[in-house]
Amino acid sequence: MTTVAKPPVNEVVISISFQPQPVLEGPRLLIGLDRILEDFPQITEVSPYEMPAEHPFEEQVLQPTVPQIQFISSPQTQRRYWLTESKSSSLLVQIQSNYFALNWRRLEGGAHYPGFELLREKFGHYLSLFESATISKGGKPLTVSQLELTYINLLRPDELWGATKDLPRVINLSVPGMERFEQLNLAYSEPVWTDPGSFYGRLHAAVATGYLPKTEPAELRPLRTPDLIPIINLSITTRSARLDQSVEDVGQHFDVAHDAVTGAFRSLTTEDARRNWGLL
């Protein structure tokens, strides 16, 4: 009997940053995006996002720790929009004058993770439409300066675990006294290399425990422990160092990012857990 793979992926974000162009500044960002807006007509404006830089460790630690001075500019200059099909859409497109992303989010009771290749194909499709719209407005082909791939895995209780003390059954982690822990929050980063001596970027991973209500309370009241279920949030992000690539040539860089995320997921989870999710 074949086990259906049901990885605990709750959200995936595939994104790039690119060199900004005047034709994408301010409200002009949405002009000419008819083909994307046909699929994602719901528009929400959110705060801008700046992708953090990644350098080899010996350079990273020498970066200044004082806050960067940011000159005040018109609030019309930098905008980020979330585009969705509807309020209950599993796909979300993000656009900014120097940033483009596709999010997949698992809806409550919705379909499981459809796989990286399918999501990357959709990302490439809408990025191509975005680039075509940029060129049609008098701009130039996009020059990708960095990329980022994030996986957020939400682990709910199953036959392997039901409380924080059971974490070692699903998370490959052993800490003295863990059976007494009420909460756990672990984060780390590590470099990602393509070839010996060739720095690709950096992987950031975090494991954190939390709680969700078993059901939506009918009235506003304090929740008690029996009203809550424990969860484990396993988040992994791979972010590249500086790039100078065309949209057509960035695919191989996403392969490296995905391999790094997959490797970290396997290292952080137990064999029993992966077998339980149909991943062995």
C-alpha positions in Angstrom: 0.0 0.0 0.0 1.4 3.4 -1.0 1.4 6.1 1.6 0.3 9.5 0.4 2.8 12.2 1.2 1.4 14.8 3.4 4.3 17.1 4.5 3.4 19.6 7.3 4.0 22.6 5.0 1.8 25.5 6.0 3.2 28.2 3.8 5.9 28.7 1.1 7.3 32.0 -0.2 9.3 32.2 -3.4 10.7 35.6 -4.0 13.3 37.8 -5.7 14.6 41.3 -5.3 15.7 43.2 -8.4 17.1 46.5 -9.5 14.4 49.2 -9.2 13.3 51.2 -12.2 11.5 54.6 -12.5 8.5 53.0 -14.3 7.8 50.9 -11.2 7.8 53.6 -8.6 4.8 54.8 -6.7 1.3 54.1 -8.0 2.7 53.3 -11.5 3.6 49.9 -10.1 0.1 48.5 -10.8 -0.2 50.0 -14.3 -0.2 47.4 -17.0 -0.7 44.4 -14.7 -4.1 43.5 -16.2 -3.1 39.9 -17.0 -2.0 39.3 -13.3 -5.0 41.2 -11.9 -7.3 39.0 -13.9 -6.2 36.1 -11.6 -5.7 38.1 -8.5 -8.2 41.0 -8.4 -8.1 41.6 -4.7 -5.5 44.3 -3.8 -4.1 45.1 -0.3 -1.3 47.6 0.4 1.2 46.6 3.1 4.5 47.8 4.4 7.5 47.6 2.1 9.9 44.7 2.5 13.7 45.0 2.3 15.5 41.7 1.7 18.4 41.4 4.2 21.9 41.2 2.7 23.9 37.9 3.1 27.7 37.9 3.2 30.3 35.3 4.2 30.7 35.2 8.0 34.0 37.0 8.1 32.4 39.9 6.2 29.0 39.7 8.0 30.4 40.2 11.5 32.3 43.3 10.3 29.1 45.0 9.1 28.3 48.1 11.2 25.9 47.4 14.1 24.6 51.0 14.3 21.2 51.6 12.5 21.4 52.7 9.0 20.5 56.3 8.3 17.4 56.4 6.1 16.5 59.7 4.4 12.9 60.6 4.4 11.2 60.2 1.0 7.7 60.4 -0.3 5.5 57.7 0.9 4.3 57.3 -2.7 7.8 56.0 -3.8 7.9 52.6 -2.2 4.7 50.5 -2.1 4.1 46.8 -1.6 0.9 45.1 -2.7 -0.6 41.8 -1.9 -2.7 40.4 -4.8 -5.1 37.6 -4.1 -7.9 35.8 -5.9 -10.2 36.2 -3.0 -10.1 36.4 0.8 -9.9 32.6 0.9 -7.2 32.2 -1.8 -4.3 29.9 -1.2 -2.1 31.9 -3.6 -0.8 35.4 -3.1 1.3 37.5 -5.3 3.5 40.3 -3.8 4.8 43.2 -5.9 7.0 46.1 -5.0 9.3 48.4 -7.1 12.2 46.1 -6.3 10.6 42.9 -5.0 8.3 40.1 -6.4 7.0 37.0 -4.6 4.5 34.2 -4.7 3.1 32.8 -1.5 1.2 29.5 -1.2 -0.7 29.1 2.1 -2.6 26.0 3.2 -6.1 26.9 4.1 -7.9 25.2 7.0 -9.2 22.0 5.6 -7.7 22.8 2.2 -5.3 20.8 -0.1 -1.9 19.8 1.1 1.3 21.2 -0.3 1.3 20.8 -4.1 5.1 20.5 -4.4 7.9 22.9 -5.2 8.0 22.4 -8.9 4.4 23.4 -9.4 4.8 26.5 -7.2 8.0 27.5 -9.0 6.3 27.1 -12.3 3.5 29.4 -11.2 6.0 31.9 -9.8 7.9 31.9 -13.1 4.6 32.4 -15.0 3.5 35.5 -13.0 7.1 36.9 -12.8 7.2 36.7 -16.6 3.9 38.6 -16.8 5.3 41.2 -14.4 8.5 41.6 -16.4 6.5 41.9 -19.7 4.4 44.6 -18.1 7.5 46.5 -17.0 9.0 46.4 -20.5 5.6 47.5 -22.1 5.7 50.6 -19.8 9.1 51.6 -21.2 11.2 49.8 -18.6 14.0 47.2 -19.0 14.2 43.5 -18.4 14.5 42.8 -14.6 17.9 42.2 -13.2 17.6 39.8 -10.2 19.9 40.9 -7.3 18.9 38.4 -4.7 16.4 35.5 -4.0 14.8 34.0 -1.0 12.9 30.8 -0.3 10.9 30.2 2.9 9.1 27.2 4.2 6.9 27.4 7.2 5.9 24.0 8.6 3.1 23.7 11.2 3.3 20.5 13.2 0.1 19.5 14.9 -0.2 16.6 17.5 -0.5 13.1 16.0 0.2 9.6 17.1 3.9 10.5 17.6 3.5 13.5 19.9 1.0 15.4 22.0 2.9 17.6 24.3 6.2 19.6 24.5 7.8 16.7 26.4 7.3 14.6 23.2 9.3 16.9 20.9 12.3 14.5 20.5 9.9 12.1 18.7 9.4 14.6 15.8 12.2 17.1 16.2 15.8 15.8 16.0 16.8 17.6 19.2 17.9 16.4 22.6 18.3 18.9 25.5 18.7 17.8 29.1 15.5 18.3 31.1 13.3 18.7 27.9 10.6 16.6 29.5 9.9 19.6 31.9 9.9 22.3 29.2 6.7 24.4 28.7 8.1 26.2 25.7 11.0 25.9 23.3 12.4 28.5 20.9 15.6 27.6 18.9 17.1 29.5 16.0 20.3 29.1 14.1 21.9 30.1 10.8 24.5 28.4 8.6 26.3 29.2 5.3 25.2 27.5 2.1 28.0 26.7 -0.4 27.7 25.6 -4.0 31.3 24.6 -4.6 34.1 24.5 -2.1 34.9 28.1 -1.3 31.9 29.4 -3.3 29.5 31.2 -0.9 25.9 30.9 -2.1 24.1 32.5 0.8 22.7 31.6 4.2 20.1 29.3 5.7 18.1 30.4 8.7 16.0 27.9 10.7 13.8 28.2 13.8 11.9 25.8 15.9 9.3 27.2 18.3 6.4 25.7 20.3 3.1 27.4 20.7 -0.6 26.8 21.2 -3.8 27.2 19.2 -7.4 27.1 20.4 -9.1 23.8 19.7 -12.2 25.6 18.4 -13.0 29.3 17.9 -14.5 30.5 21.2 -18.1 31.6 20.9 -17.4 34.5 23.2 -14.4 36.5 24.3 -13.0 34.8 27.4 -9.7 33.6 28.8 -8.7 30.2 27.3 -7.7 27.4 29.7 -5.1 24.7 29.0 -7.8 22.1 28.0 -9.0 24.6 25.3 -5.6 24.6 23.6 -3.6 22.3 21.4 0.2 22.4 21.2 1.9 23.1 17.9 5.5 23.2 16.6 6.5 25.9 14.1 9.4 24.8 12.0 10.5 27.7 9.7 13.4 27.5 7.2 14.6 30.2 4.9 17.5 30.1 2.4 18.6 33.6 1.1 21.2 34.1 -1.5 24.1 36.5 -1.5 24.3 39.2 -4.2 23.3 38.2 -7.7 23.3 39.8 -11.1 21.0 37.5 -13.1 18.3 37.7 -15.7 14.9 36.2 -14.8 15.6 33.4 -17.3 18.8 32.4 -15.5 17.7 32.5 -11.9 16.2 29.0 -11.9 19.4 27.1 -11.0 19.8 29.4 -7.9 16.4 28.4 -6.7 17.4 24.7 -7.0 20.3 25.4 -4.6 18.0 27.1 -2.2 15.4 24.3 -2.3 18.1 21.7 -1.7 19.3 23.6 1.3 15.8 23.9 2.8 15.1 20.2 2.1 18.4 19.2 3.7 17.7 21.2 6.8 14.2 19.8 7.1 15.5 16.3 7.0 18.2 17.1 9.6 15.7 18.8 12.0 13.0 16.1 11.9 13.1 12.5 13.0 12.8 9.5 10.6 9.6 8.4 12.4 8.1 11.8 11.8 9.0 11.8 8.1 7.6 8.3 7.7 4.4 9.4 9.4 4.1 12.2 6.8 4.8 9.8 3.9 8.2 11.2 3.1 10.3 8.0 3.3 
